[in-house]
Amino acid sequence: MSISPTHNDALSAQLDRAINNKTKPLGSLGVLEALAKQIGLIQSRCDISIAKPAILVFAADHGVVAEGISAYPQNVTWQMVENFLAGGAAINVFAAQNQCALRVIDAGVNHDFGPRDGLTDRKLAHGTRNFAHEPAMSRDLCDAALAAGMALAAEVEGNVVGFGEMGIGNTTAAAALMHKLTGIPVAQCVGAGTGLSADGILHKQRVIEAAVARHAAATEPFDVLATFGGLEIAMMAGAMLKAAELRKVLLIDGFIVTSALLVAARVQPAILDYCVFAHCSDENGHRQMLEALNAKPLLNLGLRLGEGTGCALALPLLHAAANFLNQMATFESAQVSEKSE
């Protein structure tokens, strides 16, 4: 797989002219102007579109919950998947509000759902192993999850793919990935997750620090992913890589989704050209993870729910960026004198 950078001098200049010639002072639409240009470079055109956006929510369980690193028991993962299927979760509400398709994927939940309408069964195992004692996944299992994610991304019809997740314990996996791939101290990577107390956060930090010491030999990105990640994180990373190869816009949610991207970006740095960062999560560490990727989030709403909720809430901004570029009058067509600020 090879992801092409979106850099194109001629198209970049053409997009700048199109944006700057709209009936407005230069730069007055702020972030929307940069967003319109980014989408244009991804789609290799000036008449950009947001077509059939979809959010993929990947769910899986984590063996490390046995270490008491979550405020909620593991069975909440499958219960929340049931909530997604019933249409009762925040992501259901926000996706419907923004006419965004929603796909729920069982990547490795420790529960047998059976055939269910609305559930995509890609279960590769009933969760990962406890990385406090052994690698979360074999490299073969991790590779299978990456491949499954790539296949799912290839099935998406639209040109915008948002990513969400559900998995009790996955902030612990994400914090371990963040530490291993950025070098940021574990204490700055861990947060409250589902609502841990200060003592709970300290315990989570110590679990990760001990696990990192145990698995010090894991350094290559996919080996780090196999050692500390989750099936939903690995499947997301694969889906992101394929979606970027297909030149789709990647809409990135919060802390756990960004940890999957961090892995993908260490393997294919050009993937970042395709990423729109929906928001900065309130989960401790997300801001620094975004800074490590030189990412500028669209929103800062104090969210830390996951599920892809930030993606759904940021989607109207993508529509706004496309609509102003496609529909707003130029100075020539409106016969207005150019002005600047």
C-alpha positions as CSV (number, residue, x, y, z in Angstrom):
1,M,0.0,0.0,0.0
2,S,1.2,3.5,-0.8
3,I,-0.7,6.7,0.1
4,S,0.0,9.6,-2.2
5,P,0.6,13.1,-0.6
6,T,-2.1,15.6,-1.8
7,H,0.4,18.3,-2.5
8,N,-0.2,19.9,-5.9
9,D,1.2,23.3,-6.6
10,A,-1.0,24.1,-9.6
11,L,-4.2,22.9,-8.0
12,S,-3.3,24.7,-4.7
13,A,-2.9,28.0,-6.6
14,Q,-6.2,27.4,-8.4
15,L,-8.0,26.7,-5.1
16,D,-6.5,29.8,-3.5
17,R,-7.7,31.9,-6.4
18,A,-11.2,30.4,-6.2
19,I,-11.4,30.9,-2.4
20,N,-9.9,34.4,-2.4
21,N,-12.2,35.6,-5.3
22,K,-15.4,35.0,-3.3
23,T,-17.4,38.0,-2.2
24,K,-15.7,38.4,1.2
25,P,-12.5,39.9,2.7
26,L,-9.5,37.7,2.3
27,G,-9.3,35.0,5.0
28,S,-12.6,36.1,6.5
29,L,-14.1,32.5,6.5
30,G,-11.1,31.4,8.6
31,V,-10.9,27.6,9.2
32,L,-13.5,27.0,6.5
33,E,-11.2,28.3,3.8
34,A,-8.4,25.9,4.9
35,L,-10.9,23.1,5.1
36,A,-12.2,23.8,1.6
37,K,-8.7,23.8,0.2
38,Q,-7.8,20.6,2.0
39,I,-10.9,18.8,0.6
40,G,-10.1,20.2,-2.9
41,L,-6.5,18.8,-2.7
42,I,-7.9,15.4,-1.5
43,Q,-10.4,15.2,-4.3
44,S,-8.1,16.8,-6.9
45,R,-10.7,19.3,-8.0
46,C,-12.1,22.8,-7.3
47,D,-15.8,21.8,-7.4
48,I,-15.6,19.7,-4.2
49,S,-18.4,17.6,-2.7
50,I,-19.4,15.9,0.5
51,A,-21.1,12.8,-0.8
52,K,-22.8,10.0,1.2
53,P,-20.7,10.6,4.4
54,A,-20.5,7.6,6.7
55,I,-19.3,6.9,10.2
56,L,-17.9,3.5,11.1
57,V,-18.1,2.6,14.8
58,F,-15.8,-0.3,15.7
59,A,-16.4,-2.2,18.9
60,A,-14.1,-4.7,20.8
61,D,-13.1,-5.7,24.3
62,H,-9.8,-5.6,26.0
63,G,-8.2,-8.1,28.3
64,V,-6.4,-5.4,30.3
65,V,-9.7,-4.7,32.1
66,A,-8.8,-7.5,34.4
67,E,-6.3,-5.1,36.0
68,G,-9.1,-2.8,37.2
69,I,-8.4,0.1,34.9
70,S,-12.0,1.0,34.1
71,A,-14.8,2.4,36.1
72,Y,-17.2,0.2,34.2
73,P,-17.3,-3.6,33.7
74,Q,-16.5,-5.2,30.4
75,N,-20.1,-6.2,29.6
76,V,-20.9,-2.5,29.1
77,T,-19.2,-2.9,25.7
78,W,-21.8,-5.3,24.3
79,Q,-24.6,-3.5,26.1
80,M,-23.6,-0.3,24.3
81,V,-23.5,-2.1,21.0
82,E,-27.1,-3.2,21.7
83,N,-27.9,0.5,22.3
84,F,-26.3,1.5,19.0
85,L,-28.4,-1.2,17.2
86,A,-31.6,0.1,19.0
87,G,-30.8,3.7,17.9
88,G,-30.5,5.0,21.4
89,A,-26.9,6.3,21.7
90,A,-25.6,9.8,21.2
91,I,-24.0,8.8,17.9
92,N,-27.3,7.5,16.5
93,V,-28.9,10.9,17.3
94,F,-26.1,13.0,15.9
95,A,-25.6,10.9,12.8
96,A,-29.4,11.0,12.0
97,Q,-29.4,14.7,12.6
98,N,-26.8,15.2,10.0
99,Q,-28.0,12.6,7.5
100,C,-24.9,10.6,7.9
101,A,-24.9,6.8,7.4
102,L,-23.8,4.8,10.5
103,R,-22.3,1.4,10.4
104,V,-21.6,-0.6,13.6
105,I,-18.8,-3.2,13.4
106,D,-18.2,-6.0,15.9
107,A,-14.4,-6.2,15.6
108,G,-14.0,-8.4,18.8
109,V,-16.6,-7.9,21.4
110,N,-16.7,-10.5,24.2
111,H,-20.3,-11.4,23.4
112,D,-22.1,-13.4,20.8
113,F,-24.7,-11.3,19.1
114,G,-25.8,-13.7,16.4
115,P,-27.0,-12.3,13.1
116,R,-28.4,-8.8,13.7
117,D,-29.8,-6.1,11.5
118,G,-27.4,-3.2,11.5
119,L,-24.4,-5.1,12.9
120,T,-21.5,-5.9,10.7
121,D,-19.8,-9.0,12.1
122,R,-16.1,-8.9,11.7
123,K,-15.3,-10.6,15.0
124,L,-11.8,-12.0,15.0
125,A,-11.7,-12.9,18.7
126,H,-13.7,-12.4,21.9
127,G,-11.4,-9.5,22.8
128,T,-7.7,-9.1,23.3
129,R,-5.5,-10.7,25.9
130,N,-4.2,-8.8,29.0
131,F,-1.2,-6.8,27.8
132,A,-0.1,-6.4,31.5
133,H,1.1,-10.0,31.1
134,E,1.3,-10.9,27.4
135,P,0.9,-9.1,24.1
136,A,-2.7,-8.1,23.4
137,M,-2.6,-9.8,20.0
138,S,-0.4,-12.0,18.0
139,R,1.1,-10.2,15.0
140,D,-1.0,-12.5,12.7
141,L,-4.2,-11.5,14.5
142,C,-3.3,-7.8,14.3
143,D,-2.6,-8.2,10.6
144,A,-6.0,-9.8,10.2
145,A,-7.7,-6.9,11.9
146,L,-5.8,-4.4,9.7
147,A,-6.9,-6.3,6.6
148,A,-10.5,-6.5,7.8
149,G,-10.5,-2.7,8.3
150,M,-9.1,-2.2,4.8
151,A,-11.8,-4.3,3.3
152,L,-14.5,-2.4,5.2
153,A,-13.2,1.0,4.0
154,A,-13.2,-0.3,0.4
155,E,-16.9,-1.0,0.8
156,V,-17.8,2.6,1.8
157,E,-19.7,4.4,-1.0
158,G,-19.2,8.0,0.0
159,N,-16.2,10.3,-0.1
160,V,-16.1,11.1,3.7
161,V,-15.4,8.4,6.3
162,G,-15.7,9.2,10.0
163,F,-14.3,6.9,12.7
164,G,-15.8,6.0,16.1
165,E,-15.2,3.2,18.6
166,M,-16.6,1.5,21.7
167,G,-14.6,-0.7,24.0
168,I,-14.3,-0.7,27.8
169,G,-10.6,-0.4,28.5
170,N,-9.6,1.2,25.3
171,T,-8.4,4.4,26.7
172,T,-5.7,2.3,28.5
173,A,-4.7,0.8,25.2
174,A,-4.7,4.2,23.5
175,A,-2.6,5.7,26.2
176,A,0.0,2.9,25.9
177,L,0.1,3.3,22.1
178,M,0.5,7.1,22.6
179,H,3.4,6.7,25.0
180,K,5.2,4.1,22.8
181,L,4.8,6.0,19.5
182,T,5.5,9.5,20.8
183,G,7.7,9.1,23.8
184,I,5.4,11.3,25.9
185,P,5.6,10.2,29.5
186,V,2.8,7.7,30.5
187,A,1.6,10.1,33.3
188,Q,0.7,12.7,30.5
189,C,-1.0,10.1,28.4
190,V,-3.5,8.6,30.9
191,G,-6.8,10.1,31.8
192,A,-10.1,9.4,33.5
193,G,-11.5,7.3,30.7
194,T,-15.0,6.3,31.7
195,G,-14.7,8.3,35.0
196,L,-11.8,7.0,37.1
197,S,-10.9,8.8,40.4
198,A,-7.4,10.2,40.9
199,D,-6.4,7.0,42.5
200,G,-7.8,5.0,39.6
201,I,-5.9,7.1,37.1
202,L,-2.7,6.6,39.0
203,H,-3.3,2.8,39.1
204,K,-3.9,2.9,35.3
205,Q,-0.6,4.7,34.8
206,R,1.2,2.1,36.9
207,V,-0.3,-0.8,34.9
208,I,0.8,0.8,31.6
209,E,4.3,1.6,32.9
210,A,4.8,-2.0,34.1
211,A,3.5,-3.3,30.8
212,V,5.7,-1.0,28.7
213,A,8.7,-2.3,30.7
214,R,7.6,-5.9,30.2
215,H,7.2,-5.4,26.4
216,A,10.2,-3.0,25.8
217,A,11.2,-4.9,22.7
218,A,8.0,-3.8,20.8
219,T,9.1,-0.7,18.8
220,E,7.9,-1.1,15.2
221,P,4.4,0.5,14.8
222,F,2.5,-2.6,14.0
223,D,4.3,-4.6,16.7
224,V,3.4,-1.8,19.2
225,L,-0.2,-2.1,17.9
226,A,-0.3,-5.8,18.3
227,T,1.3,-5.6,21.8
228,F,-0.9,-2.9,23.3
229,G,-3.8,-2.2,21.0
230,G,-7.3,-3.5,20.6
231,L,-9.0,-5.2,17.7
232,E,-11.2,-2.1,17.1
233,I,-8.1,0.1,17.1
234,A,-6.3,-2.2,14.6
235,M,-9.3,-2.4,12.4
236,M,-9.7,1.4,12.4
237,A,-6.0,1.8,11.5
238,G,-6.5,-0.5,8.5
239,A,-9.7,1.3,7.5
240,M,-7.9,4.6,7.7
241,L,-5.0,3.5,5.5
242,K,-7.4,2.1,2.8
243,A,-9.7,5.2,2.9
244,A,-6.7,7.5,2.4
245,E,-5.4,5.3,-0.4
246,L,-8.8,5.7,-2.1
247,R,-8.5,9.5,-1.5
248,K,-11.5,9.8,0.8
249,V,-11.7,12.5,3.5
250,L,-11.0,10.9,6.9
251,L,-12.9,12.5,9.8
252,I,-11.0,11.7,13.0
253,D,-12.9,11.6,16.4
254,G,-11.3,11.6,19.8
255,F,-8.5,10.0,21.9
256,I,-8.9,6.3,20.9
257,V,-9.5,7.0,17.2
258,T,-6.5,9.3,17.1
259,S,-4.3,6.6,18.6
260,A,-5.3,4.3,15.7
261,L,-4.3,7.2,13.3
262,L,-1.0,7.6,15.2
263,V,-0.1,4.0,14.3
264,A,-1.2,4.5,10.6
265,A,0.7,7.8,10.4
266,R,3.9,6.2,11.6
267,V,3.6,3.7,8.7
268,Q,2.3,6.0,6.0
269,P,2.9,9.7,7.0
270,A,1.0,11.0,4.0
271,I,-2.2,9.8,5.5
272,L,-2.3,13.0,7.5
273,D,-3.0,15.0,4.4
274,Y,-6.4,13.3,4.3
275,C,-7.4,13.8,7.9
276,V,-9.8,16.3,9.3
277,F,-9.6,16.3,13.1
278,A,-13.2,16.8,14.4
279,H,-12.4,18.0,17.9
280,C,-10.1,18.0,20.8
281,S,-11.3,15.5,23.4
282,D,-11.4,16.3,27.1
283,E,-9.6,13.1,27.7
284,N,-6.2,13.8,29.2
285,G,-3.5,13.3,26.6
286,H,-5.6,14.0,23.5
287,R,-4.3,17.6,23.1
288,Q,-0.7,16.4,23.2
289,M,-1.4,13.5,20.8
290,L,-2.9,16.1,18.4
291,E,0.2,18.3,18.8
292,A,2.4,15.3,18.1
293,L,0.6,14.9,14.7
294,N,0.6,18.7,14.1
295,A,-3.2,18.5,13.9
296,K,-5.6,21.4,14.4
297,P,-9.0,20.2,15.6
298,L,-12.2,21.9,14.3
299,L,-14.1,21.9,17.6
300,N,-13.4,22.0,21.3
301,L,-16.6,21.1,23.1
302,G,-15.2,19.2,26.1
303,L,-16.4,15.9,24.7
304,R,-15.0,12.5,25.9
305,L,-17.7,10.1,24.9
306,G,-16.2,8.5,21.8
307,E,-18.6,6.6,19.5
308,G,-17.7,9.0,16.6
309,T,-19.8,11.7,18.2
310,G,-17.3,14.5,17.4
311,C,-17.3,13.4,13.7
312,A,-21.0,13.7,13.5
313,L,-20.9,17.2,15.1
314,A,-18.1,18.4,12.8
315,L,-19.8,17.2,9.6
316,P,-21.8,20.4,9.1
317,L,-18.5,22.3,8.8
318,L,-17.4,20.1,5.9
319,H,-20.7,20.8,4.2
320,A,-20.2,24.5,4.8
321,A,-16.7,24.5,3.4
322,A,-17.9,22.7,0.2
323,N,-21.0,24.9,-0.1
324,F,-19.2,28.3,0.1
325,L,-16.6,27.2,-2.4
326,N,-19.2,25.9,-4.9
327,Q,-22.1,28.3,-4.4
328,M,-20.8,31.6,-3.1
329,A,-20.6,34.4,-5.7
330,T,-17.3,35.8,-7.0
331,F,-16.6,39.5,-7.2
332,E,-17.0,39.3,-10.9
333,S,-20.3,37.6,-10.9
334,A,-21.7,39.8,-8.2
335,Q,-20.2,43.0,-9.6
336,V,-18.9,44.0,-6.2
337,S,-15.6,45.8,-5.7
338,E,-12.9,43.7,-4.1
339,K,-12.0,44.6,-0.6
340,S,-9.6,43.3,2.0
341,E,-9.0,43.5,5.7
